[in-house]
Amino acid sequence: MADRVPMTTQGRAMLREELKRLKEDVRHKLAQEIGRARELGDLTENAEYHAAKEKQGQVEAQIRDMENRLGRAEVVDVSKLRGSKVLFGATVTVEDEDGERQVLQIVGAEEADPKAGKISYESPVARGLIGKEEGDTARIQTPRGPKELEVIKVEFI
């Protein structure tokens, strides 16, 4: 079987909801757009028709990709995790060299949202933090250069 795709239960729910929206709403709207464009006449020179068909192809590819990821999902119920080590799903409070604190949750790539403090387990920061415990310092190579983050708190919420 292909590689498993780790995600939290919340991440799986978000992906399922987006898949449902694409299948039920977006597909329907695109079918209507294609129908209206067909009514405009000659399809060989009908830009609206070709644009709608191209968008339909993109949406269908997106749906297949989401179904594939859901089929390979390895769902982690964070509420059942315990311990003091940073793992997938952990919510970690870190402090940088300047004394600035951040709260980060390590999640699957599909649910990553850095502005909301959710970082992909594949990111350099998450890779540097995984396995660390409270009081440990992670030395991380970021695009902006090396950074040190002290692990202040590890929670599974």
Long-range contacts (C-beta under 8 A, 24 or more apart in sequence): 1-72, 2-68, 2-72, 3-72, 4-72, 4-73, 4-74, 5-69, 5-72, 5-73, 5-74, 5-108, 5-109, 5-110, 6-73, 6-74, 6-76, 6-88, 6-108, 6-121, 7-73, 7-74, 7-75, 7-76, 7-107, 7-108, 7-110, 7-111, 8-75, 8-76, 8-77, 8-78, 8-89, 8-107, 8-108, 8-111, 9-75, 9-76, 9-77, 9-78, 10-111, 11-107, 11-108, 11-110, 11-111, 12-70, 12-73, 12-75, 14-110, 14-111, 15-66, 15-69, 15-70, 15-73, 15-110, 15-111, 16-70, 18-66, 19-63, 19-66, 19-67, 19-70, 22-59, 22-62, 22-63, 22-66, 23-63, 26-59, 27-56, 27-59, 30-55, 30-56, 30-59, 31-56, 69-110, 78-156, 78-157, 79-156, 79-157, 81-156, 82-156, 83-154, 83-156, 84-133, 84-134, 84-154, 85-131, 85-132, 85-133, 85-154, 86-129, 86-130, 86-131, 86-132, 86-133, 86-151, 86-154, 87-130, 88-121, 88-130, 89-156, 90-154, 90-155, 90-156, 91-154, 91-155, 91-156, 91-157, 92-129, 92-151, 92-153, 92-154, 92-155, 93-151, 93-152, 93-153, 93-155, 94-129, 94-138, 94-149, 94-150, 94-151, 94-152, 95-149, 95-150, 95-152, 96-147, 96-148, 96-149, 96-150, 97-147, 97-148, 101-152, 104-129, 106-130, 125-149
